Amino acid sequence: MFEVKAIPDFDRELKDYLIDLELRISEALRVAEFDVINLAEQNTLPEKLRDGDVFHADGANFDPGSGEGLYFYNGSTFRKL
């Protein structure tokens, strides 16, 4: 998740620009619509799995249960999509 952080005080004009940039990036990610999502193929279990993760398993080195493909992690098990 993208989080807007405090920017150290230095050049005021640059600081204002960076604050505005962070806010615009945050808003763009919040309302984003995508026509296509391309997930890189994973050959190992992701280090920090979180409820809701979706990934592309290679099925050889990393097989969560049903071979190569897209999987959804629901917090305890993998479901092939």
C-alpha positions in Angstrom: 0.0 0.0 0.0 1.3 3.4 -0.9 1.5 5.8 2.1 2.2 9.5 2.0 5.0 10.3 4.4 6.3 13.5 5.9 9.0 15.2 3.9 11.9 16.8 5.8 12.0 20.6 5.8 14.4 22.0 3.2 13.7 24.1 0.1 10.0 25.1 0.5 9.2 25.0 -3.2 10.7 21.5 -3.6 8.9 20.3 -0.5 5.6 21.6 -1.8 6.2 19.9 -5.1 7.1 16.5 -3.5 4.0 16.7 -1.3 1.8 17.4 -4.3 3.5 14.5 -6.2 2.9 12.0 -3.4 -0.8 13.0 -3.1 -1.2 12.6 -6.9 0.5 9.2 -6.9 -1.6 8.1 -4.0 -4.8 9.2 -5.7 -3.9 7.5 -9.0 -3.3 4.2 -7.2 -6.5 4.5 -5.2 -8.7 4.9 -8.2 -6.7 2.9 -10.7 -8.4 0.9 -13.4 -6.4 -1.6 -15.4 -7.2 -3.3 -18.7 -4.5 -5.9 -18.2 -2.5 -7.1 -15.2 0.7 -9.1 -16.0 2.0 -11.1 -13.0 5.6 -12.3 -13.2 5.9 -16.1 -12.9 7.0 -17.2 -9.4 9.3 -20.2 -8.9 9.3 -20.0 -5.1 6.7 -19.3 -2.4 6.5 -15.6 -1.7 8.2 -14.7 1.6 5.4 -12.8 3.2 2.0 -14.2 2.1 -1.0 -12.1 3.0 -4.7 -12.8 2.8 -5.8 -11.8 -0.7 -2.5 -12.3 -2.5 -2.7 -13.4 -6.1 0.3 -14.8 -8.0 1.4 -16.9 -11.0 3.1 -20.1 -9.9 5.4 -21.8 -12.4 4.1 -25.3 -11.4 7.5 -26.9 -11.4 9.7 -25.4 -8.6 6.6 -23.8 -7.0 3.4 -25.8 -7.2 0.7 -24.7 -4.6 -1.4 -27.7 -5.6 -2.6 -27.8 -9.2 0.4 -27.1 -11.4 1.2 -23.9 -13.3 -1.3 -21.0 -13.1 -2.8 -18.2 -11.2 -3.5 -18.7 -7.5 -5.4 -16.8 -4.8 -4.2 -17.1 -1.2 -7.1 -16.8 1.3 -5.1 -16.6 4.5 -4.7 -20.4 5.0 -4.9 -22.2 1.6 -4.2 -21.6 -2.1 -7.0 -21.7 -4.7 -6.3 -21.9 -8.4 -8.1 -19.3 -10.4 
